Structures are given as C-alpha cells and as structure tokens.
Amino acid sequence: MKALRLAALGGPAQLRLDEVDLPRAASDEVVVKVRAAALNHRDVFITKGLYPGIELPRTLGSDGVGELEGRRVVIDPMIGWGDDPRYWNENGTILGMPRDGTFAEYVAVPRANVFDCPPHLSDDEAAAIPLAGLTAFRAVVTRGRVAAGETVLLTGIGGGVQTLALLFAKQAGARVIVTSSSDAKLERARALGADAGVNYRTDAQWYKTVRSLAGGHLDVAIDSAGGETLARALDLMRTGGRVIVYGGTQGEAQIRPFSIFWKHLDVLGTSMGSPGDFAAMLKRFRNGLRPVVDRVFALKDGVAAFERLDQAEQFGKVILRVSA
Ligand SMILES: NC(=O)c1ccc[n+]([C@@H]2O[C@H](COP(=O)([O-])OP(=O)(O)OC[C@H]3O[C@@H](n4cnc5c(N)ncnc54)[C@H](OP(=O)(O)O)[C@@H]3O)[C@@H](O)[C@H]2O)c1
C-alpha cells in the first residue's frame, strides 16, 4: 500500500510517499481502509523533532475516516486512555507516533477506537473531527464547563482545534471573542458565529482591545499559543475565571502569579480526551453541525499540505484524501 512516511527529521520536506506492507492487526485490533485523513500541528512538530519519543521511519497521521466491515467509521486517535475519565494513563499514546498512523491506504487500530461516522458528514469533514474535535470538546465542555451567557476568549482562531472550540462554545450559548494573525480569518470566524475579533499581529495591544470588547469581564480563555499570549490571557480574566491550556506553540510563558492567586483563577490543563469525551463529541455532530475544512490535498501532495500548516496559512482543518 501507499503511505506518507517520515524517514528522517528535518521538516515536512523529509516526507516520502512509499510503498509499504499492509499493516497487521493484533488480536484486539482491526484494519481500517482509509478514505481521508487530516493534519494536526503535532504532525508538523514531529517532522522537526519537536515531539517526545519519535521513532523513525514512521507513517504519521492521527485523524482518519474509512471503511470497516461495510461501515463508514471514524477513528479515535487516543489509544489506551485508561479507566479514569479525569486524566489519561501516562502509558497512553496517540495514533501516528509511536505507532503508524492514518496517512496511508490502511491503518491498524484497536477495535475500541472505531466509531460510526456521523452520516451527514462528507469523508473530508469527518476526517477533520477526531483529534481536534476531541481536544476542543474536552477544553470547552469537560474541563472548561462553558455555560450560556459566558464570555470566552479563543486565541489564534485559525488553528484546527480552535475552529472546533468556536463551534462548541457557540453551541453552549457563550459569547466568543477570537484573536488571529489575519483579518481574513477573523472575518471567517465571524461568519461561523464569533461575536468579535482582534488581530494580534497588527494590534500590538490586542489584549487591551480584548478587554474592552469583553467589557472587562472574561469568564474563560482557551489557549494553545502559550508564551506571552498565555500570560496576557491570565491577566485578562475576571476574578474566578478559568484558563484552559492545551498547547504551547510559542513555547514557555512568563506569567504573573499575582494574576492567578489574587483572582482565584482555575488554570486547567487538558490533552486529547477519554473515550467518553470522544463519543459525546461525535454526538455534537449528529444535528447538522459541520467542522471547517480548509483545503483538501491528495496523499501524494502531503508535503504541500504540511507546509500550509507550518506557515499558519490555514483556517480550519487541512485534509489528505487517501482513496475515493
Ligand atoms: N494537548 C493536546 O492534546 C493537543 C491537541 C491538539 C493540539 N495541541 C497543540 O495545540 C496547538 C495548536 O494545534 P493545532 O493542530 O490546532 O494547530 P494549527 O491548526 O496549526 O493552528 C495553529 C494556530 O495557532 C495560532 N497561533 C500561532 N501563534 C500564535 C500567537 N502568537 N498568538 C495566538 N495564536 C497563535 C495561529 O492562529 P492564526 O492563524 O489565527 O493566527 C495558528 O493558525 C499546537 O501547539 C498543538 O501541538 C495539543
């Protein structure tokens, strides 16, 4: 079968479309024929060596939709979460590293990770959901407990996870303020339901603009940018607010402890989600909700797809079409 493989570190240019053996399923596993897959920033980080436990060569890819025993299925990329819904078992792994992932014609996964695909979604839309949807759902619903009437800040709305967080926060009835490096992305976010937006690239004091848009009262912030963005988010929260952190794209943050203790903030970390989160997240798509698909590439054009994410050109999810 054909597989998009990473043989060496050094960025997306190191990816190759290889001919490899079909995967073999262990006793509790199945082999899914992949129709479409989606990229996550994790995949880009792995090509650059910015991820723990990298083993090469490896087929990347955490998101996939495909066929199994006559059903159209979507794959939960969180393998071995464990029994406690509050946090994962530290031996759990994510599909696509260390085990081979979905950027291939076939992928072996535990049977427990295979779910029926919401019927109204196209293959490309369904592929957009798993990892980003799971992360966003847990951030907004399970950890963030976002409620109707609350004001929520989503930093960097172009991100795959954040576009889904916007959908879930609007479903919850929140007022949502977003930031982005691009006016065009802010416009697209407004079309999806965002109530206000600020360009963090052209507005050096974006956090002051957010504060005034929020009327000085931000209940929740959801961030994966880290760095100064996270520090500002902590400063912006109301007393008793919640800050949900699921990534650190910019790296380390220099935070002011005063903002946390004086305002009694809840700073909540989250990663991926439990099988229960995944099932509940999929249900959100049963009533006509659709994820945002940015662009669809053929598997053979995988390098261009990775570069689009690396350059932050996307709004929503970048898809790899694997088979018809
Ligand atoms: N813990 C987990 O389980 C988990 C799961 C998924 C993702 N993540 C992490 O979360 C991050 C995002 O992942 P993704 O797949 O959604 O990435 P992505 O689709 O590549 O999106 C990244 C976005 O981050 C935004 N960004 C970059 N620099 C920023 C800054 N200085 N301030 C505000 N926003 C900034 C940009 O938004 P604009 O384009 O709008 O400027 C960019 O589009 C990554 O670090 C990833 O590793 C963690």
The ligand as an ORCA input file, in Angstrom:
! r2SCAN-3c Opt
* xyz 0 1
  N      -2.680     18.688     24.188
  C      -3.339     18.185     23.164
  O      -3.988     17.148     23.261
  C      -3.309     18.917     21.874
  C      -4.193     18.573     20.861
  C      -4.173     19.308     19.686
  C      -3.272     20.361     19.548
  N      -2.391     20.628     20.538
  C      -1.433     21.737     20.407
  O      -2.172     22.925     20.200
  C      -1.510     23.763     19.269
  C      -2.426     24.036     18.088
  O      -2.646     22.822     17.379
  P      -3.480     22.804     16.017
  O      -3.327     21.449     15.425
  O      -4.840     23.361     16.230
  O      -2.574     23.825     15.195
  P      -2.787     24.608     13.850
  O      -4.065     24.156     13.180
  O      -1.506     24.536     13.117
  O      -3.014     26.102     14.395
  C      -2.041     26.874     14.993
  C      -2.611     28.288     15.168
  O      -2.001     28.849     16.303
  C      -2.217     30.236     16.227
  N      -1.077     30.969     16.775
  C       0.225     30.844     16.454
  N       0.950     31.776     17.107
  C       0.081     32.481     17.867
  C       0.186     33.595     18.740
  N       1.351     34.198     18.959
  N      -0.927     34.047     19.352
  C      -2.137     33.483     19.106
  N      -2.300     32.452     18.257
  C      -1.214     31.961     17.650
  C      -2.385     30.591     14.757
  O      -3.680     31.201     14.635
  P      -3.996     32.310     13.499
  O      -3.687     31.609     12.209
  O      -5.438     32.623     13.676
  O      -3.099     33.462     13.769
  C      -2.290     29.239     14.062
  O      -3.168     29.104     12.962
  C      -0.200     23.049     18.928
  O       0.798     23.512     19.796
  C      -0.533     21.604     19.201
  O       0.595     20.828     19.482
  C      -2.397     19.949     21.709
*
